[in-house]
Amino acid sequence: MSASRRSGTTDELGPDEPERAGPEDKGTENAEGSVNSVDPMDSGGSDLLAALLDGMDAALCAFDGDGVVTHWNREAERILGWTAEEAVGRRGFAGWAVRTADAEEVEGRLMAAMHAPGRQVHEFALVTKDGGRVLVRTQSAAVRGPDGKPAGLYCAFSEVHAQIDLERSIALSEALFEDASWGVVLVDADLRPAVVNAHAARALGIGRTTVLGRPLGELLAQGVEEVESALTHVLAEGAPPAPAEIWVGVRTPDGEKRRCWRSGFLRLASPLAEEPVPLGVGWLFQDITEAKQSEQEAALLRFRVNQLHRAARAAAECEDPGEAATVHLDFALAGFADHALIDRVAGGSLADGEGPARLVRAAATPSGSPGPSQLAGHAGLPVRYGQGHPALQCVERAGSVRASAGTATPEAARDWATGRQWPPDAVHALCAVLRSRGRTLGVVTFLRGAGRTQFERADAVYAEDVAVRIAAALDLETLERSSE
């Protein structure tokens, strides 16, 4: 416990135990005959002061004007080992808390704080009760009496390594919220941002102060459920063992953009409470969209190359070239499209510059339940494609053509597909020309439903690779028939 110099004595810092008024001492009459009331709080002042000093996180001692120790709290006892009873009443630190050789310098620098403005910061090596030495950082300032003159000083100190740890923590916090190259968001227990660093504000496309206190649903267009679920889990269970990759939609002046954020989460608890009290969650994230997209593209490319390789080996075992063409078509559909059609040029082939083309259905995937492609068109009847149909454009250009119903309503999209002689659930189409020996043999059409994205340029390249193999099989079939 902290203690004053001696019970019943009064120094210039104030009495340790104020005199208690007797039961009949209601007040005192002054020279003018007025009565000065007695403050009932004075009786507990020393107890309150002792409680405040002992509750401090920093060690604290105080000296009177003669350099005699008047106060000594529990933290000072913990650091140096000297109890309040052993410390209070000693003159200076010489011979017990400081080596005799260093005492003059240490006390001189301490006592100089009584006549210096503000607080003075020093580092000293103090001696513990068991003879060890500990390096402390002190903050000293004068204590002034009623007349405004220095009556003593107080000295707050802590171990240097603890102070350095605190400074490092503060410096780290400031760096995270100013200069960090990844986003940092402190989310309160209500899942609302409380602090946002500059990088996170730029990623969200909003100002640092504007984002505070707003629900995540107002900040993210997509991925809100995933983020809130992660935050709720961290509040309840603690930090996950590894970062999580979360896809979110961010609103920008150019429209909504889909981003992938590699996110780490930390549960924040108050260091002042005896039991951990959650203050919220620290959310750190880094945008890895480009790397993730490159990774996905590389994985997709490997899969498609493997499919082409497997299709070539399976087709090599087919005696019928027409069956080999459907094998290529079936392998290409995996992960690529929902339906596929092969239309051959009536008459076998079409030279460049010849036209118009008439197309005959050669093979198609079942429009109902999934299954292998089926050969068709034995009657040789042309498909009723209207003018400007994507398949006819593909033949005319001898190149790939993409088409889509876009954002049409389900009814309009159904009419769009059936009007082009495609299955009614088709929404996106990609036509690739079948070319062999410098002639056009037909068109292969890949179709996607509403659950898939539109065909892109990379998809067209893959479709052209498949078309080359199908064209070679169909050309071989034509040569076998002509030789019979």
C-alpha positions in Angstrom: 0.0 0.0 0.0 1.0 3.6 -0.5 1.8 5.4 2.7 2.5 8.9 3.9 5.7 9.7 5.7 4.4 9.1 9.3 0.9 8.9 10.8 -0.2 12.2 12.2 2.5 14.4 10.6 1.9 17.0 8.0 4.3 17.8 5.2 4.2 20.4 2.4 2.3 18.0 0.1 -0.6 17.9 2.6 -1.5 15.9 5.7 -1.6 12.1 5.5 -4.5 11.8 7.9 -6.6 14.9 8.2 -7.9 15.7 11.7 -11.3 14.3 12.3 -14.0 16.6 13.6 -15.5 15.6 16.9 -19.2 14.7 17.3 -19.9 18.2 18.6 -17.5 20.0 16.3 -20.0 21.2 13.8 -17.8 24.1 12.6 -15.5 26.8 13.8 -16.2 30.5 14.1 -13.8 32.8 12.4 -12.7 36.3 13.4 -15.7 38.0 11.7 -18.1 35.6 13.4 -18.8 33.5 10.3 -18.8 29.7 10.5 -16.5 27.6 8.3 -18.2 24.3 7.6 -16.3 21.0 7.8 -16.0 19.0 4.5 -17.2 15.5 5.3 -15.0 14.2 2.4 -11.8 15.2 4.2 -12.0 12.2 6.6 -11.6 9.8 3.7 -9.2 11.8 1.6 -6.1 9.8 2.6 -7.9 6.5 1.9 -9.0 7.8 -1.5 -5.5 9.0 -2.3 -4.0 5.6 -1.3 -6.5 3.7 -3.4 -5.7 5.9 -6.4 -2.0 5.5 -6.1 -2.2 1.8 -5.6 -4.4 1.4 -8.6 -2.0 3.1 -11.0 -0.2 1.0 -13.7 2.9 3.1 -13.2 5.2 3.1 -10.2 5.0 6.4 -8.3 6.9 8.0 -5.5 6.8 11.6 -4.1 9.3 13.7 -2.3 8.9 16.8 -0.1 11.1 19.9 -0.5 13.9 18.3 1.5 14.0 15.2 -0.7 12.3 12.9 1.8 10.1 10.1 0.3 6.4 10.8 1.2 4.5 8.4 -1.0 5.3 5.0 -2.5 2.7 2.9 -4.3 2.3 -0.9 -5.0 3.8 -0.8 -8.5 7.0 0.8 -7.1 7.1 -2.0 -4.6 6.6 -4.6 -7.3 9.4 -3.2 -9.5 12.0 -2.6 -6.7 10.8 -4.9 -3.9 10.9 -2.1 -1.3 7.6 -1.9 0.6 6.0 1.4 1.5 6.9 1.1 5.1 10.6 0.6 4.1 10.6 3.5 1.6 8.5 6.3 3.1 10.6 8.6 5.4 14.0 7.9 3.7 15.9 10.8 2.4 16.6 10.4 -1.3 17.6 7.1 -2.9 21.1 6.9 -1.7 22.2 3.7 -0.2 19.1 1.7 -0.9 17.4 2.4 -4.2 20.5 3.8 -6.0 24.1 2.9 -5.7 26.1 5.4 -3.6 28.3 6.3 -6.5 25.3 7.3 -8.6 23.2 8.8 -5.9 24.4 12.4 -6.2 23.7 12.5 -10.0 20.4 10.8 -9.8 19.1 13.0 -6.9 20.4 16.1 -8.5 18.5 15.4 -11.7 15.4 14.4 -9.8 15.3 17.5 -7.5 16.0 19.8 -10.5 12.4 19.0 -11.7 11.1 21.1 -8.8 12.4 24.2 -10.5 11.9 23.2 -14.1 8.8 23.9 -16.2 6.6 20.9 -17.2 7.7 17.2 -16.8 11.3 16.0 -17.0 12.1 12.6 -18.5 15.2 10.7 -17.4 16.5 7.1 -17.4 18.1 5.7 -14.2 19.4 2.4 -13.0 17.8 1.7 -9.7 18.7 -1.0 -7.2 16.1 -3.6 -6.1 15.8 -4.9 -2.6 17.5 -8.2 -3.5 20.5 -6.3 -4.9 19.6 -6.4 -8.6 19.5 -3.5 -10.9 16.7 -2.4 -13.2 16.7 0.4 -15.8 13.7 2.7 -15.4 12.3 5.7 -17.3 11.1 8.4 -15.0 8.8 11.4 -15.5 9.2 14.0 -12.7 7.3 17.2 -12.1 7.1 19.8 -9.3 4.2 19.8 -6.8 3.4 23.4 -5.8 1.9 24.5 -2.5 -0.9 27.0 -1.9 1.5 29.9 -2.4 2.5 28.6 -5.8 6.0 27.8 -4.8 7.5 24.3 -5.2 6.7 22.1 -2.2 8.0 18.9 -3.5 7.9 16.7 -6.6 6.4 13.4 -7.8 8.2 10.8 -9.8 6.4 8.2 -12.0 8.6 5.5 -13.4 8.3 2.2 -15.2 10.8 -0.4 -16.5 12.4 0.7 -19.7 11.5 -2.5 -21.6 7.9 -2.1 -20.6 7.9 1.5 -21.8 9.6 0.5 -25.0 7.0 -2.2 -25.6 4.3 0.4 -25.1 5.9 2.8 -27.5 6.3 0.0 -30.0 2.6 -0.9 -29.7 1.6 2.7 -30.2 4.0 3.1 -33.1 2.7 0.0 -34.8 -0.8 1.1 -34.3 -0.1 4.5 -35.9 1.8 2.9 -38.8 -1.0 0.5 -39.5 -3.5 3.3 -39.7 -1.3 5.6 -41.8 1.3 3.9 -43.9 0.2 0.2 -44.2 0.1 -1.3 -47.7 -2.9 -3.4 -46.8 -6.4 -2.5 -45.5 -7.0 -2.3 -41.7 -10.5 -1.9 -40.3 -11.4 -2.1 -36.7 -15.0 -3.3 -36.4 -17.0 -2.8 -33.2 -19.2 -5.4 -31.5 -22.1 -4.3 -33.7 -20.1 -5.1 -36.8 -19.7 -1.4 -37.8 -16.4 0.1 -38.8 -14.9 2.1 -35.9 -11.5 2.9 -37.4 -10.4 2.6 -41.0 -6.9 3.2 -42.4 -6.2 5.0 -45.7 -5.6 1.9 -47.7 -8.9 0.3 -46.6 -10.8 3.6 -47.4 -9.4 3.6 -50.9 -10.3 -0.1 -51.4 -13.9 0.7 -50.3 -14.0 3.7 -52.5 -15.1 6.0 -49.7 -13.6 8.5 -47.3 -12.1 7.5 -43.9 -14.6 9.4 -41.9 -17.6 8.7 -44.1 -17.2 4.9 -43.5 -17.3 5.0 -39.7 -20.4 3.6 -38.0 -22.1 2.6 -41.3 -23.4 -1.0 -41.8 -21.2 -3.2 -44.0 -24.2 -3.6 -46.3 -23.9 0.0 -47.3 -20.2 -0.3 -48.1 -20.1 -3.6 -50.0 -22.4 -4.6 -52.9 -21.6 -8.3 -52.6 -19.9 -10.5 -50.1 -21.5 -8.8 -47.0 -22.9 -12.1 -45.7 -19.5 -13.8 -45.9 -17.7 -10.9 -44.1 -20.3 -10.6 -41.4 -20.3 -14.3 -40.8 -16.5 -14.2 -40.4 -16.6 -11.3 -38.0 -19.3 -12.9 -35.9 -17.3 -16.1 -35.7 -14.2 -14.3 -34.6 -16.1 -12.4 -31.8 -17.5 -15.8 -30.5 -14.6 -18.2 -31.1 -11.5 -16.1 -31.7 -9.1 -15.6 -34.6 -9.1 -18.3 -37.4 -5.9 -20.2 -37.9 -5.3 -19.0 -41.4 -6.3 -16.1 -43.7 -9.5 -16.4 -45.6 -10.1 -15.4 -49.3 -13.3 -13.5 -49.6 -14.9 -12.2 -52.9 -16.6 -8.9 -52.5 -18.4 -6.4 -54.8 -17.1 -2.8 -54.4 -19.1 0.2 -55.7 -16.9 2.5 -57.8 -17.6 5.5 -60.0 -17.2 3.2 -62.9 -19.7 0.7 -61.6 -19.5 -2.4 -59.3 -16.2 -4.2 -59.4 -15.6 -7.7 -58.0 -12.5 -8.0 -55.8 -10.9 -10.8 -53.9 -9.5 -9.9 -50.5 -7.2 -12.1 -48.5 -8.4 -11.4 -45.0 -7.1 -12.0 -41.5 -9.1 -11.4 -38.4 -8.2 -10.7 -34.8 -10.5 -10.5 -31.8 -9.8 -7.4 -29.8 -10.2 -7.6 -26.0 -9.7 -4.8 -23.4 -6.4 -5.1 -21.5 -8.0 -3.3 -18.6 -10.6 -5.9 -17.7 -9.9 -8.9 -15.5 -11.8 -11.1 -18.0 -11.5 -10.6 -21.7 -14.2 -8.2 -22.9 -14.5 -8.2 -26.7 -14.1 -4.7 -28.1 -14.6 -5.8 -31.7 -12.5 -7.3 -34.4 -9.4 -6.2 -36.3 -9.9 -7.0 -40.0 -6.7 -6.9 -42.1 -7.0 -7.5 -45.8 -5.0 -7.4 -49.0 -6.4 -7.2 -52.6 -5.2 -10.3 -54.4 -7.7 -10.1 -57.3 -5.2 -10.1 -60.1 -3.2 -12.9 -58.6 -6.4 -14.9 -57.9 -7.6 -14.4 -61.5 -4.2 -15.5 -62.9 -4.3 -18.6 -60.7 -7.9 -19.4 -61.8 -7.0 -18.8 -65.5 -3.9 -21.1 -65.2 -6.0 -23.8 -63.5 -8.7 -23.5 -66.2 -6.1 -23.7 -68.9 -4.6 -26.9 -67.4 -8.0 -28.4 -67.2 -8.8 -27.6 -70.8 -5.5 -28.9 -72.1 -6.1 -32.1 -70.2 -9.6 -32.4 -71.7 -8.2 -32.0 -75.2 -5.6 -34.6 -74.5 -8.1 -37.1 -73.1 -10.5 -36.4 -76.0 -7.7 -37.1 -78.5 -6.9 -40.4 -76.9 -10.5 -41.5 -76.7 -11.3 -40.4 -80.3 -8.3 -42.4 -81.5 -10.0 -45.5 -80.4 -13.2 -44.8 -82.5 -13.6 -46.6 -85.8 -16.2 -44.2 -87.0 -14.9 -40.7 -87.6 -18.4 -39.3 -86.9 -18.3 -40.9 -83.5 -14.9 -39.4 -82.9 -16.3 -35.9 -83.6 -19.0 -36.4 -80.9 -16.3 -37.6 -78.5 -14.4 -34.3 -78.9 -17.7 -32.5 -78.4 -18.6 -34.4 -75.2 -15.2 -33.8 -73.6 -15.3 -30.1 -74.5 -18.6 -29.6 -72.7 -17.2 -30.4 -69.3 -17.1 -27.1 -67.3 -17.5 -25.1 -70.5 -21.1 -25.2 -71.8 -24.5 -26.7 -71.2 -25.4 -27.7 -74.8 -23.5 -28.1 -78.1 -24.5 -28.5 -81.7 -22.6 -29.5 -84.9 -24.0 -28.2 -88.2 -22.4 -29.4 -91.5 -22.5 -27.6 -94.8 -24.9 -29.2 -97.1 -22.9 -31.0 -99.8 -19.9 -31.6 -97.6 -17.8 -28.4 -97.7 -17.8 -24.8 -98.9 -14.9 -23.1 -100.6 -14.0 -19.5 -99.7 -16.2 -17.0 -101.5 -18.9 -19.6 -102.1 -22.4 -19.1 -100.6 -24.9 -18.8 -99.4 -24.4 -21.7 -97.0 -27.0 -24.3 -96.1 -26.4 -26.1 -92.8 -27.5 -29.6 -91.8 -27.6 -30.8 -88.2 -25.0 -33.4 -87.8 -24.9 -33.9 -84.0 -26.4 -32.4 -80.8 -26.5 -32.9 -77.1 -29.8 -33.9 -75.5 -31.9 -30.9 -74.7 -33.4 -32.5 -71.7 -31.4 -34.6 -69.3 -27.6 -34.6 -69.8 -26.1 -37.3 -71.9 -23.6 -38.0 -74.7 -24.0 -36.3 -78.0 -26.1 -38.0 -80.6 -25.6 -38.1 -84.4 -28.4 -36.7 -86.5 -29.2 -35.3 -89.9 -29.3 -38.5 -91.8 -32.2 -37.2 -93.9 -30.0 -34.2 -95.0 -32.7 -31.6 -94.3 -31.3 -28.1 -93.7 -31.8 -26.3 -90.4 -34.2 -23.4 -90.5 -31.8 -20.6 -89.6 -33.0 -17.1 -90.3 -30.9 -14.4 -92.0 -28.2 -13.1 -89.7 -28.1 -16.2 -87.5 -24.8 -16.4 -85.6 -24.0 -19.8 -87.2 -24.5 -18.4 -90.7 -22.3 -15.4 -89.8 -19.7 -17.8 -88.5 -19.6 -19.6 -91.9 -19.5 -16.3 -93.9 -16.6 -14.8 -91.8 -14.8 -18.2 -91.3 -14.3 -17.0 -87.7 -15.9 -17.3 -84.3 -19.1 -15.4 -83.4 -20.4 -14.7 -79.9 -24.0 -13.9 -79.1 -26.1 -13.4 -75.9 -29.6 -12.5 -74.7 -28.0 -10.1 -72.3 -30.2 -8.8 -69.5 -33.4 -9.8 -71.1 -36.3 -11.1 -69.0 -36.7 -14.9 -68.8 -39.6 -14.8 -71.3 -37.6 -12.7 -73.7 -34.6 -14.9 -73.4 -36.7 -18.0 -74.1 -38.0 -16.4 -77.3 -34.5 -15.3 -78.2 -33.3 -18.9 -78.0 -36.2 -20.7 -79.7 -36.2 -18.2 -82.5 -32.6 -19.3 -83.3 -33.5 -23.0 -83.2 -31.6 -23.5 -79.9 -32.8 -25.1 -76.6 -35.1 -22.7 -74.8 -32.8 -22.4 -71.7 -29.9 -21.1 -73.8 -28.8 -17.5 -73.0 -25.2 -17.3 -74.3 -23.9 -18.7 -77.6 -20.5 -19.2 -79.2 -20.1 -20.4 -82.8 -16.8 -21.7 -84.1 -16.2 -22.6 -87.7 -15.1 -26.1 -88.8 -12.2 -25.8 -91.2 -10.1 -28.5 -92.9 -7.9 -28.5 -95.9 -8.7 -24.8 -96.6 -12.5 -25.4 -96.8 -15.4 -24.8 -94.5 -17.1 -27.9 -93.3 -19.7 -26.4 -90.9 -20.1 -24.9 -87.5 -19.9 -26.1 -83.9 -22.1 -24.1 -81.5 -21.7 -24.0 -77.7 -24.6 -22.8 -75.5 -24.7 -21.7 -71.9 -27.7 -21.2 -69.6 -28.5 -18.3 -67.3 -26.4 -19.7 -64.5 -23.2 -19.2 -66.4 -21.3 -16.1 -67.6 -21.0 -14.9 -71.2 -18.4 -16.4 -73.4 -15.2 -14.5 -73.5 -12.2 -14.3 -75.8 -10.4 -17.1 -74.0 -13.4 -19.3 -74.4 -13.4 -18.6 -78.1 -9.8 -19.8 -78.4 -10.7 -23.0 -76.6 -13.7 -23.5 -78.9 -11.5 -23.0 -81.9 -9.1 -25.7 -80.7 -12.0 -28.1 -80.3 -13.4 -27.1 -83.7 -10.1 -28.0 -85.4 -10.3 -31.6 -84.0 -14.0 -32.0 -84.9 -13.4 -30.7 -88.4 -10.5 -33.2 -88.9 -12.8 -36.1 -87.9 -15.7 -34.9 -90.1 -13.3 -34.4 -93.1 -12.0 -38.0 -92.6 -15.6 -39.2 -92.6 -16.2 -37.5 -95.9 -13.1 -39.0 -97.4 -14.1 -42.5 -96.3 -17.6 -42.1 -97.9 -16.2 -40.8 -101.1 -13.8 -43.8 -101.4 -16.5 -46.4 -100.9 
